[in-house]
Amino acid sequence: RGIVAGALGPVGGAPGDARRSERYREAARALAAAGADLLWLETQWDLDEALDALREARATGLPVAVTFALPLRGGRFVAPAGTPAEELLDAVAAGGAVAGGLNCVEAGEPLARLAGWASRHLRAPFVAKPSPGLPGQVLAPDRFAALVAPAVRAGAALVGGCCGAGSGHVGALAAMIAAEGAGAAR
């Protein structure tokens, strides 16, 4: 049997906003009741919101993964508030996330550097789920996999594709991982 992940994206709201917590609580409970095996908090960009969502999702008793969608600044992934990706990932791992990483970002060297850092320091498996591009600018599957390969070599434990990814991209990632000799280990 496969694993079913129920995804939750950001809902917005200020820190301590009871409505924000309630929205995450309702969505997490609904996904758990529907049979999800794992809850996936994706496209987070604010640490307070990510931690609030993580707390509500963990209350279901299901494992929870958290990924952030962050812009590049000076060759590093950084939240709009200025928090580096490393601090965000440390915080969600300390908060009980079973995996943490990035989604909807560009594949390439900055992602590989972060994967290398995570493989040495993060207390949870690192997720690399970049986007191959937007409509009209989507990378070919083999090119996308080639750009993700350095992150795999650096230690990314889970890889996938975000916006613009199709079955060809997933197939190219699977072939790349098999060629890298990581097969079942990834």
C-alpha beads as a LAMMPS data file, in Angstrom:
LAMMPS data file: protein, C-alpha beads

186 atoms
185 bonds

1 atom types
1 bond types

-500.0 500.0 xlo xhi
-500.0 500.0 ylo yhi
-500.0 500.0 zlo zhi

Masses

1 110.0

Atoms # bond

1 1 1 0.000 0.000 0.000
2 1 1 1.186 3.496 -0.755
3 1 1 1.265 6.406 1.645
4 1 1 -1.403 9.085 1.259
5 1 1 -0.302 12.624 2.087
6 1 1 -2.899 15.298 2.735
7 1 1 -1.562 18.739 1.774
8 1 1 -2.303 22.020 3.508
9 1 1 -1.081 25.381 2.248
10 1 1 -0.827 28.692 4.054
11 1 1 -4.047 30.270 5.300
12 1 1 -2.673 33.652 6.412
13 1 1 -3.550 35.613 9.502
14 1 1 -1.540 37.202 12.276
15 1 1 0.435 35.313 14.950
16 1 1 -1.914 34.172 17.688
17 1 1 -4.959 34.534 15.399
18 1 1 -7.454 31.979 16.707
19 1 1 -9.143 31.782 13.279
20 1 1 -5.855 30.724 11.669
21 1 1 -5.384 27.936 14.205
22 1 1 -9.009 26.886 13.746
23 1 1 -8.619 26.691 9.947
24 1 1 -5.563 24.470 10.250
25 1 1 -7.237 22.351 12.935
26 1 1 -10.347 21.797 10.775
27 1 1 -8.381 20.989 7.636
28 1 1 -5.950 18.658 9.421
29 1 1 -8.776 16.777 11.137
30 1 1 -10.699 16.453 7.864
31 1 1 -7.664 15.045 6.050
32 1 1 -6.941 12.630 8.899
33 1 1 -10.573 11.482 8.944
34 1 1 -10.462 10.975 5.176
35 1 1 -7.592 8.503 5.566
36 1 1 -4.401 10.518 5.109
37 1 1 -1.326 8.761 6.477
38 1 1 0.779 11.927 6.581
39 1 1 0.036 15.633 6.609
40 1 1 2.130 17.853 4.353
41 1 1 2.312 21.560 5.144
42 1 1 3.623 23.131 1.966
43 1 1 4.416 26.508 0.497
44 1 1 4.958 27.985 3.947
45 1 1 6.943 31.217 4.129
46 1 1 6.251 32.554 7.629
47 1 1 7.757 30.756 10.630
48 1 1 4.964 31.664 13.078
49 1 1 2.328 30.344 10.696
50 1 1 4.318 27.207 9.918
51 1 1 4.710 26.425 13.622
52 1 1 1.013 27.081 14.249
53 1 1 0.082 24.787 11.374
54 1 1 2.553 22.145 12.584
55 1 1 1.082 22.203 16.098
56 1 1 -2.486 21.779 14.808
57 1 1 -1.504 19.079 12.303
58 1 1 0.483 17.102 14.895
59 1 1 -2.579 17.133 17.183
60 1 1 -4.158 14.615 14.778
61 1 1 -1.481 12.078 15.715
62 1 1 -0.286 11.843 12.111
63 1 1 3.302 12.516 11.046
64 1 1 3.768 15.962 9.525
65 1 1 6.220 17.228 6.890
66 1 1 6.789 20.960 6.357
67 1 1 8.146 22.646 3.235
68 1 1 8.777 26.331 2.627
69 1 1 8.566 28.289 -0.641
70 1 1 11.280 30.917 -0.333
71 1 1 12.920 33.431 -2.648
72 1 1 16.654 33.467 -3.271
73 1 1 18.606 36.399 -1.831
74 1 1 22.326 36.529 -2.343
75 1 1 22.407 32.855 -3.344
76 1 1 20.522 31.691 -0.209
77 1 1 16.894 30.845 0.407
78 1 1 15.447 33.413 2.816
79 1 1 11.906 34.104 4.045
80 1 1 10.371 37.488 3.212
81 1 1 10.894 38.505 6.866
82 1 1 14.621 37.791 6.459
83 1 1 14.827 34.430 8.239
84 1 1 17.265 32.058 6.515
85 1 1 15.935 28.676 5.404
86 1 1 18.280 26.908 7.842
87 1 1 16.596 28.594 10.828
88 1 1 13.123 27.809 9.508
89 1 1 14.013 24.153 8.990
90 1 1 15.651 23.851 12.421
91 1 1 12.517 25.302 14.020
92 1 1 10.061 22.922 12.337
93 1 1 12.311 19.919 13.047
94 1 1 12.454 20.967 16.705
95 1 1 8.664 21.334 16.579
96 1 1 8.263 17.689 15.577
97 1 1 8.169 17.687 11.770
98 1 1 9.181 14.282 10.392
99 1 1 10.698 15.979 7.322
100 1 1 11.428 19.531 6.280
101 1 1 12.557 21.279 3.159
102 1 1 11.608 23.513 0.269
103 1 1 8.965 23.383 -2.428
104 1 1 8.184 25.598 -5.407
105 1 1 11.755 26.901 -5.637
106 1 1 14.341 26.704 -8.405
107 1 1 16.456 23.584 -8.667
108 1 1 20.190 24.124 -8.817
109 1 1 23.235 24.907 -6.716
110 1 1 21.549 26.886 -3.899
111 1 1 19.159 23.979 -3.311
112 1 1 22.084 21.529 -3.346
113 1 1 23.978 23.659 -0.795
114 1 1 20.945 23.668 1.485
115 1 1 20.557 19.896 1.081
116 1 1 24.213 19.479 2.073
117 1 1 23.725 21.635 5.153
118 1 1 20.574 19.682 6.051
119 1 1 22.283 16.303 5.678
120 1 1 24.853 17.418 8.265
121 1 1 22.695 19.457 10.657
122 1 1 18.940 18.971 10.285
123 1 1 17.278 16.534 12.680
124 1 1 14.787 15.443 10.023
125 1 1 15.064 14.227 6.419
126 1 1 15.436 17.043 3.885
127 1 1 12.806 17.493 1.163
128 1 1 13.699 19.031 -2.207
129 1 1 10.532 19.641 -4.236
130 1 1 11.465 22.380 -6.723
131 1 1 9.350 23.622 -9.581
132 1 1 10.353 22.903 -13.178
133 1 1 8.761 26.209 -14.198
134 1 1 5.586 28.017 -15.050
135 1 1 3.462 27.502 -18.193
136 1 1 5.465 28.323 -21.275
137 1 1 8.743 28.071 -19.353
138 1 1 8.651 24.516 -17.992
139 1 1 11.983 22.709 -18.123
140 1 1 12.161 19.429 -20.000
141 1 1 11.993 16.455 -17.613
142 1 1 15.623 15.367 -18.175
143 1 1 16.923 18.925 -17.666
144 1 1 14.864 19.257 -14.474
145 1 1 16.219 15.960 -13.115
146 1 1 19.779 17.051 -13.941
147 1 1 19.269 20.248 -11.922
148 1 1 17.859 18.272 -8.951
149 1 1 20.680 15.674 -9.027
150 1 1 23.177 17.817 -7.052
151 1 1 20.649 18.074 -4.193
152 1 1 20.281 14.287 -4.197
153 1 1 24.054 13.862 -4.140
154 1 1 24.235 16.385 -1.284
155 1 1 21.778 14.382 0.807
156 1 1 18.169 15.263 -0.066
157 1 1 16.131 12.365 1.276
158 1 1 12.857 13.097 -0.509
159 1 1 12.578 14.692 -3.942
160 1 1 9.718 15.656 -6.165
161 1 1 8.384 18.367 -8.394
162 1 1 6.090 21.267 -7.606
163 1 1 4.355 23.662 -10.005
164 1 1 4.731 22.620 -13.629
165 1 1 5.815 19.061 -12.820
166 1 1 4.111 16.246 -14.645
167 1 1 4.521 12.513 -14.860
168 1 1 7.521 12.948 -17.164
169 1 1 9.309 15.017 -14.520
170 1 1 8.599 12.452 -11.820
171 1 1 9.774 9.659 -14.117
172 1 1 12.983 11.559 -14.895
173 1 1 13.597 12.076 -11.163
174 1 1 13.089 8.372 -10.503
175 1 1 15.499 7.449 -13.317
176 1 1 18.072 9.961 -12.048
177 1 1 17.867 8.594 -8.500
178 1 1 18.262 5.034 -9.780
179 1 1 21.252 6.112 -11.857
180 1 1 22.777 7.854 -8.817
181 1 1 22.626 4.497 -7.027
182 1 1 20.254 5.821 -4.385
183 1 1 17.221 3.740 -5.457
184 1 1 15.544 2.460 -2.322
185 1 1 17.571 4.706 -0.019
186 1 1 15.796 7.808 -1.254

Bonds

1 1 1 2
2 1 2 3
3 1 3 4
4 1 4 5
5 1 5 6
6 1 6 7
7 1 7 8
8 1 8 9
9 1 9 10
10 1 10 11
11 1 11 12
12 1 12 13
13 1 13 14
14 1 14 15
15 1 15 16
16 1 16 17
17 1 17 18
18 1 18 19
19 1 19 20
20 1 20 21
21 1 21 22
22 1 22 23
23 1 23 24
24 1 24 25
25 1 25 26
26 1 26 27
27 1 27 28
28 1 28 29
29 1 29 30
30 1 30 31
31 1 31 32
32 1 32 33
33 1 33 34
34 1 34 35
35 1 35 36
36 1 36 37
37 1 37 38
38 1 38 39
39 1 39 40
40 1 40 41
41 1 41 42
42 1 42 43
43 1 43 44
44 1 44 45
45 1 45 46
46 1 46 47
47 1 47 48
48 1 48 49
49 1 49 50
50 1 50 51
51 1 51 52
52 1 52 53
53 1 53 54
54 1 54 55
55 1 55 56
56 1 56 57
57 1 57 58
58 1 58 59
59 1 59 60
60 1 60 61
61 1 61 62
62 1 62 63
63 1 63 64
64 1 64 65
65 1 65 66
66 1 66 67
67 1 67 68
68 1 68 69
69 1 69 70
70 1 70 71
71 1 71 72
72 1 72 73
73 1 73 74
74 1 74 75
75 1 75 76
76 1 76 77
77 1 77 78
78 1 78 79
79 1 79 80
80 1 80 81
81 1 81 82
82 1 82 83
83 1 83 84
84 1 84 85
85 1 85 86
86 1 86 87
87 1 87 88
88 1 88 89
89 1 89 90
90 1 90 91
91 1 91 92
92 1 92 93
93 1 93 94
94 1 94 95
95 1 95 96
96 1 96 97
97 1 97 98
98 1 98 99
99 1 99 100
100 1 100 101
101 1 101 102
102 1 102 103
103 1 103 104
104 1 104 105
105 1 105 106
106 1 106 107
107 1 107 108
108 1 108 109
109 1 109 110
110 1 110 111
111 1 111 112
112 1 112 113
113 1 113 114
114 1 114 115
115 1 115 116
116 1 116 117
117 1 117 118
118 1 118 119
119 1 119 120
120 1 120 121
121 1 121 122
122 1 122 123
123 1 123 124
124 1 124 125
125 1 125 126
126 1 126 127
127 1 127 128
128 1 128 129
129 1 129 130
130 1 130 131
131 1 131 132
132 1 132 133
133 1 133 134
134 1 134 135
135 1 135 136
136 1 136 137
137 1 137 138
138 1 138 139
139 1 139 140
140 1 140 141
141 1 141 142
142 1 142 143
143 1 143 144
144 1 144 145
145 1 145 146
146 1 146 147
147 1 147 148
148 1 148 149
149 1 149 150
150 1 150 151
151 1 151 152
152 1 152 153
153 1 153 154
154 1 154 155
155 1 155 156
156 1 156 157
157 1 157 158
158 1 158 159
159 1 159 160
160 1 160 161
161 1 161 162
162 1 162 163
163 1 163 164
164 1 164 165
165 1 165 166
166 1 166 167
167 1 167 168
168 1 168 169
169 1 169 170
170 1 170 171
171 1 171 172
172 1 172 173
173 1 173 174
174 1 174 175
175 1 175 176
176 1 176 177
177 1 177 178
178 1 178 179
179 1 179 180
180 1 180 181
181 1 181 182
182 1 182 183
183 1 183 184
184 1 184 185
185 1 185 186
